[in-house]
Amino acid sequence: MDHRLKSNKKIEYLFEKGQQVFAYPVKVVWASRSNENSVPGLQYGVSVSKRNFKKAVDRNRIKRQMREALREVIVKESRLKMLDGLQVDIMFVYVGKELLEYKVIRSGIRKVINKIH
């Protein structure tokens, strides 16, 4: 199963009706659904503002760091046990204004995931 959140409908629904959680430098918008049509699991996306980071190299670096932190926190630390038959969509938005070290990003992601629980 592909874990990337790509559907425009799902992303729009997420920002309209989803819940928000914040822990610097990451803001999370998430929503869960238990429809008959949805496949249980997790889909997530990462986003970095072009307004704050003009160079694509910087945006891509931050997105890579966020994805790696997600992989560590979710897979290695076995977080998000709330997926009992639910479809959970999560968008991670980087809100920092400067490039930060990987461990700061990882700690922010760990904090927001703990808040979601």
Residue frames as a rotation matrix with the C-alpha (Angstrom) as fourth column:
MET 1
0.578 0.816 0.000 0.00
0.816 -0.578 0.000 0.00
0.000 0.000 -1.000 0.00
ASP 2
-0.272 -0.626 0.731 1.19
0.591 -0.708 -0.386 3.46
0.759 0.327 0.563 -0.83
HIS 3
-0.037 0.207 -0.978 1.44
0.978 -0.191 -0.078 5.67
-0.203 -0.960 -0.195 2.26
ARG 4
-0.933 -0.357 -0.046 1.66
0.338 -0.912 0.234 8.96
-0.126 0.203 0.971 0.35
LEU 5
0.031 0.945 -0.326 -1.32
0.581 -0.282 -0.764 11.28
-0.814 -0.165 -0.557 0.58
LYS 6
-0.880 -0.450 0.150 -1.90
0.345 -0.391 0.853 12.48
-0.325 0.803 0.499 -2.99
SER 7
-0.247 0.876 0.414 -5.64
0.933 0.099 0.346 12.83
0.263 0.471 -0.842 -3.51
ASN 8
-0.823 -0.032 0.567 -6.75
0.035 -0.999 -0.007 16.46
0.566 0.014 0.824 -3.81
LYS 9
0.208 0.975 0.081 -10.16
-0.176 -0.044 0.983 15.56
0.962 -0.219 0.162 -2.36
LYS 10
0.480 -0.087 -0.873 -8.59
0.764 0.530 0.367 14.01
0.430 -0.844 0.321 0.73
ILE 11
-0.614 -0.778 -0.134 -6.22
0.763 -0.541 -0.353 16.96
0.202 -0.319 0.926 1.19
GLU 12
-0.558 0.497 0.664 -9.06
-0.214 -0.860 0.464 19.48
0.801 0.116 0.587 0.86
TYR 13
0.525 0.773 -0.356 -11.18
0.107 0.355 0.929 17.48
0.844 -0.526 0.103 3.33
LEU 14
0.065 -0.626 -0.778 -8.23
0.935 0.310 -0.172 17.37
0.349 -0.716 0.605 5.70
PHE 15
-0.869 -0.484 0.106 -7.75
0.434 -0.846 -0.311 21.14
0.240 -0.224 0.945 5.78
GLU 16
-0.339 0.825 0.452 -11.50
-0.365 -0.558 0.745 21.85
0.867 0.087 0.491 5.99
LYS 17
0.627 0.775 0.084 -12.57
-0.452 0.273 0.850 19.34
0.635 -0.571 0.521 8.65
GLY 18
0.226 -0.621 -0.750 -9.36
0.501 0.735 -0.457 17.97
0.835 -0.273 0.478 10.17
GLN 19
0.960 -0.001 -0.281 -7.94
0.263 -0.343 0.902 18.63
-0.098 -0.939 -0.329 13.61
GLN 20
0.475 -0.825 0.306 -4.70
-0.117 -0.403 -0.908 20.57
0.872 0.396 -0.288 14.12
VAL 21
0.859 -0.380 -0.344 -1.83
0.445 0.221 0.868 19.93
-0.254 -0.898 0.359 16.48
PHE 22
0.712 -0.625 0.320 1.34
-0.198 -0.616 -0.763 22.02
0.674 0.480 -0.562 16.77
ALA 23
0.755 -0.641 -0.142 4.84
0.302 0.146 0.942 21.40
-0.583 -0.754 0.304 18.14
TYR 24
0.688 -0.489 -0.536 7.62
-0.676 -0.700 -0.230 23.58
-0.263 0.521 -0.812 16.77
PRO 25
-0.686 -0.071 -0.724 8.70
-0.410 -0.785 0.465 23.30
-0.601 0.616 0.510 13.95
VAL 26
-0.939 0.336 -0.067 5.84
0.160 0.602 0.783 21.08
0.304 0.725 -0.619 12.74
LYS 27
-0.395 0.909 0.132 2.09
-0.788 -0.262 -0.557 21.59
-0.471 -0.324 0.820 12.48
VAL 28
-0.983 0.115 0.140 -0.09
0.161 0.912 0.378 18.55
-0.084 0.394 -0.915 11.84
VAL 29
-0.239 0.959 -0.149 -3.54
-0.953 -0.262 -0.154 18.48
-0.187 0.105 0.977 10.32
TRP 30
-0.984 -0.145 -0.107 -5.21
-0.159 0.977 0.142 15.08
0.084 0.157 -0.984 10.63
ALA 31
-0.028 0.996 0.080 -8.53
-0.994 -0.020 -0.104 13.35
-0.102 -0.082 0.991 10.19
SER 32
-0.928 -0.189 0.321 -9.71
-0.183 0.982 0.050 9.78
-0.325 -0.012 -0.946 10.57
ARG 33
-0.094 0.905 -0.415 -12.53
-0.992 -0.048 0.119 8.05
0.087 0.423 0.902 8.74
SER 34
-0.734 -0.076 0.674 -14.14
-0.233 0.962 -0.146 4.65
-0.637 -0.264 -0.724 9.11
ASN 35
0.108 0.753 -0.649 -16.07
-0.946 -0.123 -0.300 4.35
-0.306 0.646 0.700 5.84
GLU 36
0.621 0.148 0.770 -16.85
0.030 0.977 -0.212 1.08
-0.783 0.155 0.602 4.14
ASN 37
0.978 -0.173 0.119 -15.06
0.112 -0.050 -0.992 2.42
0.178 0.984 -0.029 1.05
SER 38
0.479 -0.847 0.231 -11.80
-0.808 -0.528 -0.261 3.37
0.343 -0.062 -0.937 2.76
VAL 39
0.453 -0.466 -0.760 -8.99
0.284 0.884 -0.373 0.90
0.845 -0.047 0.533 3.30
PRO 40
0.980 -0.096 -0.173 -7.69
0.147 -0.232 0.962 0.91
-0.133 -0.968 -0.213 6.91
GLY 41
0.203 -0.974 0.097 -4.25
0.973 0.189 -0.136 2.42
0.114 0.122 0.986 7.23
LEU 42
0.319 -0.252 -0.914 -2.21
0.363 -0.858 0.364 5.57
-0.875 -0.448 -0.182 7.30
GLN 43
0.294 -0.302 0.907 -1.60
0.894 -0.249 -0.372 8.06
0.338 0.920 0.197 4.51
TYR 44
0.448 -0.205 -0.870 0.55
0.505 -0.745 0.436 11.10
-0.737 -0.635 -0.231 5.12
GLY 45
0.551 -0.318 0.772 2.01
0.651 -0.415 -0.635 14.05
0.522 0.852 -0.022 3.27
VAL 46
-0.007 -0.601 -0.800 4.71
0.811 -0.471 0.347 16.59
-0.585 -0.646 0.491 4.05
SER 47
0.622 0.281 0.731 4.69
0.673 -0.669 -0.316 20.23
0.400 0.688 -0.605 3.07
VAL 48
-0.227 -0.706 -0.671 7.20
0.798 -0.530 0.287 23.09
-0.558 -0.471 0.683 3.21
SER 49
0.698 0.621 -0.356 6.26
0.378 -0.742 -0.553 26.65
-0.608 0.251 -0.753 2.33
LYS 50
0.176 -0.583 0.793 7.78
0.945 -0.125 -0.301 28.21
0.275 0.803 0.529 -0.76
ARG 51
0.785 0.186 0.590 7.31
0.077 -0.976 0.204 31.59
0.614 -0.115 -0.781 0.92
ASN 52
0.869 -0.434 0.238 9.78
-0.341 -0.177 0.923 30.73
-0.359 -0.883 -0.302 3.68
PHE 53
-0.050 -0.889 0.456 12.25
0.074 0.452 0.889 28.71
-0.996 0.078 0.043 1.58
LYS 54
0.436 0.228 -0.870 12.77
-0.715 -0.499 -0.489 30.09
-0.546 0.836 -0.055 -1.91
LYS 55
-0.400 -0.708 -0.581 15.28
-0.911 0.378 0.167 27.43
0.101 0.596 -0.796 -2.99
ALA 56
0.597 0.648 -0.473 13.87
-0.636 0.742 0.212 24.03
0.488 0.174 0.855 -3.94
VAL 57
-0.190 -0.768 -0.612 17.04
-0.007 0.625 -0.781 22.45
0.982 -0.144 -0.124 -2.55
ASP 58
-0.866 -0.116 0.486 16.17
-0.449 -0.244 -0.859 23.71
0.218 -0.963 0.159 0.94
ARG 59
0.069 0.978 0.196 12.51
-0.996 0.077 -0.033 22.63
-0.047 -0.193 0.980 0.69
ASN 60
0.515 0.095 -0.852 13.48
-0.405 0.903 -0.144 19.17
0.756 0.419 0.504 -0.54
ARG 61
-0.580 -0.786 -0.213 16.05
-0.098 0.327 -0.940 18.76
0.809 -0.525 -0.267 2.24
ILE 62
-0.665 0.399 0.631 13.47
-0.740 -0.238 -0.629 19.58
-0.101 -0.885 0.454 4.90
LYS 63
0.418 0.874 -0.248 10.94
-0.899 0.437 0.022 17.22
0.127 0.214 0.968 3.32
ARG 64
0.136 -0.464 -0.876 13.51
-0.172 0.859 -0.482 14.40
0.976 0.216 0.037 3.26
GLN 65
-0.856 -0.482 0.185 14.32
-0.226 0.027 -0.974 15.03
0.465 -0.876 -0.132 6.92
MET 66
-0.288 0.837 0.465 10.63
-0.940 -0.155 -0.303 15.03
-0.181 -0.525 0.832 7.83
ARG 67
0.541 0.498 -0.678 9.97
-0.670 0.742 0.010 11.76
0.508 0.449 0.735 5.99
GLU 68
-0.260 -0.726 -0.637 12.97
-0.007 0.661 -0.751 10.09
0.966 -0.191 -0.177 7.65
ALA 69
-0.860 0.002 0.510 11.83
-0.496 -0.233 -0.837 11.31
0.117 -0.973 0.201 11.08
LEU 70
0.168 0.985 0.049 8.34
-0.986 0.168 -0.008 9.95
-0.016 -0.047 0.999 10.36
ARG 71
0.364 -0.105 -0.926 9.80
-0.328 0.916 -0.233 6.61
0.872 0.388 0.299 9.37
GLU 72
-0.693 -0.701 -0.168 11.84
-0.041 0.271 -0.962 6.48
0.720 -0.659 -0.217 12.58
VAL 73
-0.740 0.417 0.527 9.03
-0.664 -0.329 -0.672 7.57
-0.106 -0.847 0.520 14.88
ILE 74
0.278 0.953 -0.118 6.21
-0.959 0.269 -0.088 5.54
-0.052 0.137 0.989 13.31
VAL 75
0.562 -0.045 -0.826 8.00
-0.353 0.890 -0.289 2.38
0.748 0.454 0.484 12.22
LYS 76
-0.375 -0.836 -0.401 10.87
0.050 0.414 -0.909 1.99
0.926 -0.361 -0.113 14.66
GLU 77
-0.941 0.001 0.340 9.07
-0.329 -0.250 -0.911 3.29
0.084 -0.968 0.236 17.74
SER 78
-0.698 0.700 -0.150 5.74
0.622 0.697 0.357 1.65
0.354 0.156 -0.922 16.78
ARG 79
-0.812 0.460 -0.360 3.66
-0.125 -0.739 -0.662 4.78
-0.571 -0.492 0.657 17.24
LEU 80
-0.453 0.748 -0.484 0.14
-0.890 -0.352 0.290 5.37
0.047 0.563 0.825 15.89
LYS 81
-0.985 0.170 0.020 -1.54
0.165 0.974 -0.157 2.29
-0.046 -0.151 -0.987 17.35
MET 82
-0.439 0.865 -0.242 -4.83
-0.291 -0.391 -0.873 4.14
-0.850 -0.313 0.424 16.89
LEU 83
-0.582 0.141 -0.801 -5.33
-0.813 -0.070 0.578 2.60
0.025 0.987 0.156 13.45
ASP 84
-0.739 0.363 0.567 -7.92
0.049 0.869 -0.492 0.05
-0.672 -0.336 -0.660 14.61
GLY 85
-0.221 0.663 0.715 -9.78
0.904 0.414 -0.105 -0.30
-0.366 0.624 -0.691 11.32
LEU 86
0.612 0.434 -0.662 -9.57
0.248 -0.899 -0.361 3.44
-0.751 0.057 -0.657 10.59
GLN 87
0.277 -0.517 0.810 -8.27
0.880 -0.202 -0.430 5.34
0.386 0.832 0.399 7.59
VAL 88
0.542 -0.181 -0.821 -6.06
0.483 -0.732 0.480 8.11
-0.688 -0.656 -0.310 9.01
ASP 89
0.440 -0.391 0.809 -4.88
0.717 -0.390 -0.578 10.97
0.541 0.834 0.109 6.80
ILE 90
0.549 -0.359 -0.755 -2.16
0.551 -0.524 0.650 13.24
-0.629 -0.772 -0.090 8.16
MET 91
0.614 -0.431 0.662 -0.45
0.450 -0.498 -0.741 16.29
0.649 0.753 -0.112 6.66
PHE 92
0.307 -0.635 -0.709 2.79
0.825 -0.194 0.531 17.44
-0.475 -0.748 0.464 8.28
VAL 93
0.756 -0.013 0.654 3.47
0.389 -0.795 -0.466 21.12
0.526 0.607 -0.596 7.59
TYR 94
-0.176 -0.887 -0.427 6.89
0.981 -0.124 -0.146 22.62
0.077 -0.445 0.892 8.37
VAL 95
0.789 0.570 0.227 6.27
0.538 -0.821 0.190 26.05
0.295 -0.028 -0.955 9.91
GLY 96
0.280 -0.777 -0.564 9.83
0.612 -0.308 0.728 26.97
-0.739 -0.549 0.390 10.92
LYS 97
0.959 0.071 -0.274 11.42
-0.120 -0.774 -0.621 29.92
-0.256 0.629 -0.734 9.15
GLU 98
0.175 -0.959 -0.225 14.98
-0.984 -0.177 -0.009 28.56
-0.031 0.223 -0.974 9.09
LEU 99
0.286 -0.195 -0.938 16.77
-0.288 0.916 -0.278 25.30
0.914 0.350 0.206 8.35
LEU 100
0.453 -0.077 0.888 17.01
-0.888 0.053 0.457 23.25
-0.082 -0.996 -0.045 11.53
GLU 101
-0.689 -0.724 0.016 18.98
-0.725 0.689 -0.008 20.19
-0.005 -0.017 -1.000 12.50
TYR 102
-0.399 0.505 -0.765 17.45
-0.241 0.748 0.619 16.79
0.885 0.431 -0.177 11.93
LYS 103
-0.713 0.087 -0.696 17.13
0.609 0.568 -0.553 16.01
0.348 -0.818 -0.458 15.65
VAL 104
-0.851 0.459 -0.256 15.02
-0.223 -0.757 -0.615 19.16
-0.476 -0.465 0.746 16.22
ILE 105
-0.385 0.713 -0.586 12.65
-0.855 -0.037 0.517 18.14
0.347 0.701 0.624 13.40
ARG 106
-0.466 0.154 -0.871 12.46
0.106 0.987 0.118 14.57
0.878 -0.037 -0.477 14.74
SER 107
-0.886 0.128 -0.445 11.66
0.452 0.032 -0.891 15.77
-0.100 -0.991 -0.087 18.23
GLY 108
-0.679 0.678 -0.283 8.89
-0.655 -0.733 -0.185 18.04
-0.333 0.060 0.941 16.87
ILE 109
-0.264 0.563 -0.783 7.36
-0.642 0.503 0.578 15.16
0.720 0.655 0.229 14.93
ARG 110
-0.675 -0.024 -0.737 7.59
0.419 0.810 -0.410 12.88
0.607 -0.586 -0.537 17.98
LYS 111
-0.922 0.313 -0.228 5.78
0.044 -0.499 -0.866 15.52
-0.385 -0.808 0.446 20.09
VAL 112
-0.443 0.808 -0.387 2.92
-0.894 -0.428 0.130 16.03
-0.061 0.404 0.913 17.61
ILE 113
-0.313 0.326 -0.892 2.39
-0.275 0.868 0.414 12.30
0.909 0.375 -0.182 17.19
ASN 114
-0.826 0.012 -0.563 2.22
0.517 0.415 -0.749 11.92
0.225 -0.910 -0.349 20.98
LYS 115
-0.799 0.564 -0.210 -0.35
-0.376 -0.740 -0.558 14.74
-0.470 -0.366 0.803 21.08
ILE 116
-0.398 0.655 -0.642 -2.47
-0.760 0.156 0.631 12.97
0.514 0.739 0.436 18.45
HIS 117
-0.634 0.142 -0.760 -2.73
0.347 0.931 -0.116 9.90
0.691 -0.338 -0.639 20.70
